[in-house]
Amino acid sequence: MIPGLLRKTFVETWTQTLGFGAALAAITALLTQLLPQLQQGLNEFLSAMPFVREIFQALLGSTLGDQINPQALQAIVWVHPTVLAVLWAHAIVVGTRFPAGEIDRGTIDVLLSWPASRRKIFLCDAAVSWASGVWLMVMALAGHLLAVDDAPQSGAPSLPRLVVVLLNLYCVYLAVSGLAYLASAVSNRRGRAVGAVFSVVVASFLVSFLAQFWPPAEQLAPVCLLSYYQPAEILASGHGPLGDMALLAGTGLLSLTAACEIFARRNICTL
């Protein structure tokens, strides 16, 4: 029964995952190609407008120094808002598909008629979602590697450091996915669940950004997901932030566990 559930979920989501993966590969390839070419212009622009430098430092979570070096440019690829948006969009779209999406479409009774417990159905769906996150990481790395050799003055970091960045990014994906499943489990409308998780990730992004300039926001930074994702520091030191990754993955796992139990115990008519 479990292979059948996994196959069903895969068939229903593979086109979305393929599309998001292709978009992510294209974005990372484009950023890898363009940013080195813009390096000199960016340095001149930031020298003329120091406030913009603060914005870049807020996004990276680290100090740029007097000049943007190739290493900082590589970090920008992995913290660029479009990269984060694609990852979060996939986690939210797939994570809210079940059970809120099934309830919204009126097909939840058909799914629950399978000879399997609610927990098994839920966990099979989540397993496919989290496995698809690995595919997204692979596509992001593939797009970067295909473009990095042709990028002038790329200053490409070593592959092991890139893998650590992607592991940290995957942990961010797990946290957002877990929150999406939790919102889906307590809602009977997919749009409501999507809106709730979208609000959380946007608020996390804004607070992490404002924490560099505004003391009240700095006090809220520890509860923001992006506070535990620092690609610039990883590329500079090569050391993996194991504590940060464990916290993000733990957030995703706890959220998923709570969502599974809520869905298993709730009356489906009251969801």
TITITOR-176251 format. One record per residue (C-alpha): residue number from 1; residue in one letter; chain; x, y, z. Coordinates in nm, 3 decimals. Layout:
% TITITOR-176251
- NUM | A | A | X | Y | Z
...
END
This chain:
% TITITOR-176251
- 1 | M | A | 0.000 | 0.000 | 0.000
- 2 | I | A | 0.278 | 0.246 | 0.084
- 3 | P | A | 0.442 | 0.213 | -0.262
- 4 | G | A | 0.102 | 0.287 | -0.414
- 5 | L | A | 0.060 | 0.599 | -0.202
- 6 | L | A | 0.409 | 0.718 | -0.286
- 7 | R | A | 0.347 | 0.659 | -0.656
- 8 | K | A | 0.015 | 0.845 | -0.641
- 9 | T | A | 0.174 | 1.149 | -0.476
- 10 | F | A | 0.467 | 1.145 | -0.719
- 11 | V | A | 0.238 | 1.131 | -1.022
- 12 | E | A | 0.036 | 1.426 | -0.891
- 13 | T | A | 0.337 | 1.646 | -0.813
- 14 | W | A | 0.617 | 1.555 | -1.056
- 15 | T | A | 0.527 | 1.820 | -1.315
- 16 | Q | A | 0.533 | 2.094 | -1.052
- 17 | T | A | 0.863 | 1.971 | -0.912
- 18 | L | A | 1.015 | 1.947 | -1.260
- 19 | G | A | 0.904 | 2.300 | -1.344
- 20 | F | A | 1.033 | 2.451 | -1.020
- 21 | G | A | 1.362 | 2.264 | -1.060
- 22 | A | A | 1.410 | 2.391 | -1.414
- 23 | A | A | 1.333 | 2.746 | -1.303
- 24 | L | A | 1.581 | 2.718 | -1.016
- 25 | A | A | 1.856 | 2.586 | -1.245
- 26 | A | A | 1.795 | 2.869 | -1.491
- 27 | I | A | 1.802 | 3.133 | -1.216
- 28 | T | A | 2.125 | 3.010 | -1.055
- 29 | A | A | 2.290 | 2.979 | -1.397
- 30 | L | A | 2.185 | 3.331 | -1.493
- 31 | L | A | 2.302 | 3.483 | -1.164
- 32 | T | A | 2.632 | 3.296 | -1.185
- 33 | Q | A | 2.689 | 3.435 | -1.534
- 34 | L | A | 2.577 | 3.792 | -1.476
- 35 | L | A | 2.707 | 3.885 | -1.131
- 36 | P | A | 3.082 | 3.861 | -1.213
- 37 | Q | A | 3.025 | 4.076 | -1.520
- 38 | L | A | 2.858 | 4.337 | -1.302
- 39 | Q | A | 3.123 | 4.329 | -1.029
- 40 | Q | A | 3.308 | 4.648 | -1.127
- 41 | G | A | 2.987 | 4.839 | -1.184
- 42 | L | A | 2.847 | 4.720 | -0.852
- 43 | N | A | 3.158 | 4.835 | -0.665
- 44 | E | A | 3.135 | 5.180 | -0.821
- 45 | F | A | 2.764 | 5.197 | -0.750
- 46 | L | A | 2.806 | 5.093 | -0.387
- 47 | S | A | 3.086 | 5.345 | -0.337
- 48 | A | A | 2.854 | 5.619 | -0.457
- 49 | M | A | 2.557 | 5.493 | -0.251
- 50 | P | A | 2.675 | 5.345 | 0.082
- 51 | F | A | 2.318 | 5.275 | 0.192
- 52 | V | A | 2.281 | 5.018 | -0.084
- 53 | R | A | 2.589 | 4.843 | 0.055
- 54 | E | A | 2.402 | 4.807 | 0.383
- 55 | I | A | 2.114 | 4.646 | 0.196
- 56 | F | A | 2.347 | 4.388 | 0.040
- 57 | Q | A | 2.506 | 4.319 | 0.377
- 58 | A | A | 2.161 | 4.269 | 0.529
- 59 | L | A | 2.075 | 4.012 | 0.262
- 60 | L | A | 2.404 | 3.828 | 0.306
- 61 | G | A | 2.413 | 3.852 | 0.683
- 62 | S | A | 2.781 | 3.949 | 0.671
- 63 | T | A | 3.008 | 4.246 | 0.600
- 64 | L | A | 3.113 | 4.308 | 0.240
- 65 | G | A | 3.422 | 4.514 | 0.312
- 66 | D | A | 3.545 | 4.789 | 0.083
- 67 | Q | A | 3.487 | 4.594 | -0.238
- 68 | I | A | 3.253 | 4.316 | -0.346
- 69 | N | A | 3.485 | 4.023 | -0.410
- 70 | P | A | 3.409 | 3.713 | -0.620
- 71 | Q | A | 3.334 | 3.515 | -0.305
- 72 | A | A | 3.067 | 3.762 | -0.198
- 73 | L | A | 2.918 | 3.747 | -0.547
- 74 | Q | A | 2.889 | 3.371 | -0.518
- 75 | A | A | 2.709 | 3.410 | -0.186
- 76 | I | A | 2.461 | 3.650 | -0.346
- 77 | V | A | 2.360 | 3.371 | -0.586
- 78 | W | A | 2.243 | 3.153 | -0.297
- 79 | V | A | 2.066 | 3.424 | -0.098
- 80 | H | A | 1.905 | 3.604 | -0.392
- 81 | P | A | 1.530 | 3.665 | -0.334
- 82 | T | A | 1.434 | 3.486 | -0.656
- 83 | V | A | 1.614 | 3.168 | -0.548
- 84 | L | A | 1.446 | 3.178 | -0.207
- 85 | A | A | 1.108 | 3.257 | -0.364
- 86 | V | A | 1.120 | 2.953 | -0.595
- 87 | L | A | 1.215 | 2.720 | -0.310
- 88 | W | A | 0.951 | 2.859 | -0.076
- 89 | A | A | 0.686 | 2.853 | -0.346
- 90 | H | A | 0.747 | 2.485 | -0.410
- 91 | A | A | 0.744 | 2.398 | -0.039
- 92 | I | A | 0.417 | 2.587 | 0.009
- 93 | V | A | 0.243 | 2.463 | -0.306
- 94 | V | A | 0.325 | 2.098 | -0.239
- 95 | G | A | 0.288 | 2.120 | 0.139
- 96 | T | A | -0.063 | 2.263 | 0.124
- 97 | R | A | -0.180 | 2.016 | -0.140
- 98 | F | A | -0.272 | 1.767 | 0.134
- 99 | P | A | -0.491 | 1.768 | 0.331
- 100 | A | A | -0.625 | 2.122 | 0.275
- 101 | G | A | -0.616 | 2.092 | -0.104
- 102 | E | A | -0.802 | 1.761 | -0.097
- 103 | I | A | -1.066 | 1.901 | 0.139
- 104 | D | A | -1.101 | 2.212 | -0.076
- 105 | R | A | -1.162 | 2.000 | -0.388
- 106 | G | A | -1.398 | 1.765 | -0.207
- 107 | T | A | -1.182 | 1.459 | -0.282
- 108 | I | A | -1.058 | 1.387 | 0.070
- 109 | D | A | -1.316 | 1.108 | 0.122
- 110 | V | A | -1.187 | 0.926 | -0.186
- 111 | L | A | -0.829 | 0.946 | -0.062
- 112 | L | A | -0.919 | 0.831 | 0.289
- 113 | S | A | -1.103 | 0.531 | 0.146
- 114 | W | A | -0.764 | 0.373 | 0.077
- 115 | P | A | -0.693 | 0.083 | 0.319
- 116 | A | A | -0.427 | 0.282 | 0.503
- 117 | S | A | -0.422 | 0.496 | 0.815
- 118 | R | A | -0.433 | 0.871 | 0.798
- 119 | R | A | -0.081 | 0.885 | 0.934
- 120 | K | A | 0.055 | 0.665 | 0.655
- 121 | I | A | -0.120 | 0.871 | 0.389
- 122 | F | A | 0.011 | 1.193 | 0.541
- 123 | L | A | 0.369 | 1.072 | 0.584
- 124 | C | A | 0.384 | 0.930 | 0.230
- 125 | D | A | 0.281 | 1.267 | 0.092
- 126 | A | A | 0.542 | 1.443 | 0.308
- 127 | A | A | 0.813 | 1.195 | 0.206
- 128 | V | A | 0.761 | 1.277 | -0.162
- 129 | S | A | 0.763 | 1.649 | -0.083
- 130 | W | A | 1.089 | 1.633 | 0.111
- 131 | A | A | 1.249 | 1.410 | -0.153
- 132 | S | A | 1.151 | 1.665 | -0.418
- 133 | G | A | 1.340 | 1.924 | -0.215
- 134 | V | A | 1.657 | 1.723 | -0.275
- 135 | W | A | 1.583 | 1.738 | -0.648
- 136 | L | A | 1.557 | 2.117 | -0.625
- 137 | M | A | 1.898 | 2.136 | -0.455
- 138 | V | A | 2.050 | 1.918 | -0.728
- 139 | M | A | 1.902 | 2.137 | -1.001
- 140 | A | A | 2.023 | 2.455 | -0.832
- 141 | L | A | 2.375 | 2.314 | -0.809
- 142 | A | A | 2.362 | 2.189 | -1.168
- 143 | G | A | 2.261 | 2.530 | -1.300
- 144 | H | A | 2.542 | 2.695 | -1.106
- 145 | L | A | 2.809 | 2.447 | -1.214
- 146 | L | A | 2.709 | 2.466 | -1.580
- 147 | A | A | 2.752 | 2.843 | -1.578
- 148 | V | A | 3.043 | 2.893 | -1.341
- 149 | D | A | 3.314 | 2.781 | -1.586
- 150 | D | A | 3.205 | 3.043 | -1.838
- 151 | A | A | 3.162 | 3.324 | -1.587
- 152 | P | A | 3.453 | 3.572 | -1.608
- 153 | Q | A | 3.649 | 3.614 | -1.285
- 154 | S | A | 3.406 | 3.383 | -1.116
- 155 | G | A | 3.624 | 3.294 | -0.820
- 156 | A | A | 3.414 | 2.983 | -0.778
- 157 | P | A | 3.424 | 2.824 | -0.432
- 158 | S | A | 3.510 | 2.459 | -0.391
- 159 | L | A | 3.238 | 2.201 | -0.441
- 160 | P | A | 3.241 | 2.086 | -0.075
- 161 | R | A | 3.160 | 2.439 | 0.041
- 162 | L | A | 2.878 | 2.464 | -0.211
- 163 | V | A | 2.739 | 2.135 | -0.083
- 164 | V | A | 2.736 | 2.273 | 0.272
- 165 | V | A | 2.551 | 2.583 | 0.151
- 166 | L | A | 2.295 | 2.362 | -0.022
- 167 | L | A | 2.254 | 2.149 | 0.292
- 168 | N | A | 2.182 | 2.465 | 0.489
- 169 | L | A | 1.940 | 2.581 | 0.218
- 170 | Y | A | 1.768 | 2.242 | 0.219
- 171 | C | A | 1.714 | 2.275 | 0.593
- 172 | V | A | 1.541 | 2.607 | 0.526
- 173 | Y | A | 1.324 | 2.422 | 0.273
- 174 | L | A | 1.237 | 2.158 | 0.535
- 175 | A | A | 1.133 | 2.423 | 0.785
- 176 | V | A | 0.904 | 2.600 | 0.537
- 177 | S | A | 0.762 | 2.268 | 0.418
- 178 | G | A | 0.685 | 2.161 | 0.774
- 179 | L | A | 0.506 | 2.489 | 0.841
- 180 | A | A | 0.309 | 2.444 | 0.518
- 181 | Y | A | 0.190 | 2.099 | 0.624
- 182 | L | A | 0.098 | 2.232 | 0.967
- 183 | A | A | -0.109 | 2.516 | 0.818
- 184 | S | A | -0.269 | 2.269 | 0.578
- 185 | A | A | -0.359 | 2.027 | 0.858
- 186 | V | A | -0.555 | 2.288 | 1.053
- 187 | S | A | -0.732 | 2.443 | 0.753
- 188 | N | A | -1.014 | 2.339 | 0.524
- 189 | R | A | -0.918 | 2.589 | 0.254
- 190 | R | A | -0.593 | 2.566 | 0.063
- 191 | G | A | -0.585 | 2.938 | -0.011
- 192 | R | A | -0.602 | 3.015 | 0.359
- 193 | A | A | -0.315 | 2.778 | 0.435
- 194 | V | A | -0.103 | 2.921 | 0.151
- 195 | G | A | -0.167 | 3.274 | 0.274
- 196 | A | A | -0.069 | 3.188 | 0.630
- 197 | V | A | 0.265 | 3.030 | 0.538
- 198 | F | A | 0.340 | 3.297 | 0.279
- 199 | S | A | 0.288 | 3.562 | 0.547
- 200 | V | A | 0.528 | 3.381 | 0.780
- 201 | V | A | 0.812 | 3.351 | 0.527
- 202 | V | A | 0.772 | 3.708 | 0.404
- 203 | A | A | 0.772 | 3.835 | 0.763
- 204 | S | A | 1.084 | 3.627 | 0.832
- 205 | F | A | 1.258 | 3.778 | 0.529
- 206 | L | A | 1.162 | 4.135 | 0.623
- 207 | V | A | 1.260 | 4.100 | 0.988
- 208 | S | A | 1.596 | 3.945 | 0.897
- 209 | F | A | 1.655 | 4.235 | 0.660
- 210 | L | A | 1.542 | 4.510 | 0.899
- 211 | A | A | 1.742 | 4.361 | 1.187
- 212 | Q | A | 2.055 | 4.516 | 1.031
- 213 | F | A | 1.912 | 4.868 | 1.077
- 214 | W | A | 1.633 | 4.862 | 1.336
- 215 | P | A | 1.695 | 4.744 | 1.697
- 216 | P | A | 1.336 | 4.622 | 1.760
- 217 | A | A | 1.363 | 4.396 | 1.455
- 218 | E | A | 1.698 | 4.269 | 1.578
- 219 | Q | A | 1.528 | 4.136 | 1.890
- 220 | L | A | 1.294 | 3.931 | 1.669
- 221 | A | A | 1.570 | 3.797 | 1.445
- 222 | P | A | 1.625 | 3.473 | 1.644
- 223 | V | A | 1.276 | 3.352 | 1.548
- 224 | C | A | 1.331 | 3.415 | 1.175
- 225 | L | A | 1.431 | 3.129 | 0.946
- 226 | L | A | 1.690 | 3.327 | 0.752
- 227 | S | A | 1.884 | 3.405 | 1.069
- 228 | Y | A | 2.004 | 3.046 | 1.048
- 229 | Y | A | 2.103 | 3.057 | 0.682
- 230 | Q | A | 2.434 | 3.236 | 0.617
- 231 | P | A | 2.590 | 3.126 | 0.285
- 232 | A | A | 2.852 | 3.401 | 0.290
- 233 | E | A | 3.001 | 3.271 | 0.615
- 234 | I | A | 2.996 | 2.913 | 0.489
- 235 | L | A | 3.174 | 3.002 | 0.164
- 236 | A | A | 3.431 | 3.206 | 0.357
- 237 | S | A | 3.511 | 2.953 | 0.629
- 238 | G | A | 3.402 | 2.621 | 0.482
- 239 | H | A | 3.254 | 2.522 | 0.817
- 240 | G | A | 2.900 | 2.393 | 0.829
- 241 | P | A | 2.667 | 2.560 | 1.083
- 242 | L | A | 2.551 | 2.230 | 1.232
- 243 | G | A | 2.354 | 2.400 | 1.509
- 244 | D | A | 2.165 | 2.620 | 1.264
- 245 | M | A | 2.092 | 2.331 | 1.032
- 246 | A | A | 1.973 | 2.115 | 1.319
- 247 | L | A | 1.742 | 2.390 | 1.440
- 248 | L | A | 1.589 | 2.441 | 1.094
- 249 | A | A | 1.549 | 2.069 | 1.029
- 250 | G | A | 1.408 | 2.023 | 1.379
- 251 | T | A | 1.153 | 2.298 | 1.314
- 252 | G | A | 1.043 | 2.119 | 0.999
- 253 | L | A | 1.026 | 1.780 | 1.168
- 254 | L | A | 0.834 | 1.907 | 1.473
- 255 | S | A | 0.591 | 2.098 | 1.252
- 256 | L | A | 0.537 | 1.791 | 1.035
- 257 | T | A | 0.484 | 1.567 | 1.340
- 258 | A | A | 0.231 | 1.810 | 1.485
- 259 | A | A | 0.053 | 1.834 | 1.150
- 260 | C | A | 0.038 | 1.455 | 1.118
- 261 | E | A | -0.113 | 1.414 | 1.465
- 262 | I | A | -0.364 | 1.695 | 1.414
- 263 | F | A | -0.481 | 1.546 | 1.088
- 264 | A | A | -0.497 | 1.194 | 1.233
- 265 | R | A | -0.708 | 1.301 | 1.533
- 266 | R | A | -0.935 | 1.574 | 1.398
- 267 | N | A | -1.285 | 1.522 | 1.268
- 268 | I | A | -1.247 | 1.583 | 0.896
- 269 | C | A | -1.572 | 1.783 | 0.891
- 270 | T | A | -1.424 | 2.038 | 1.130
- 271 | L | A | -1.094 | 2.089 | 0.950
END
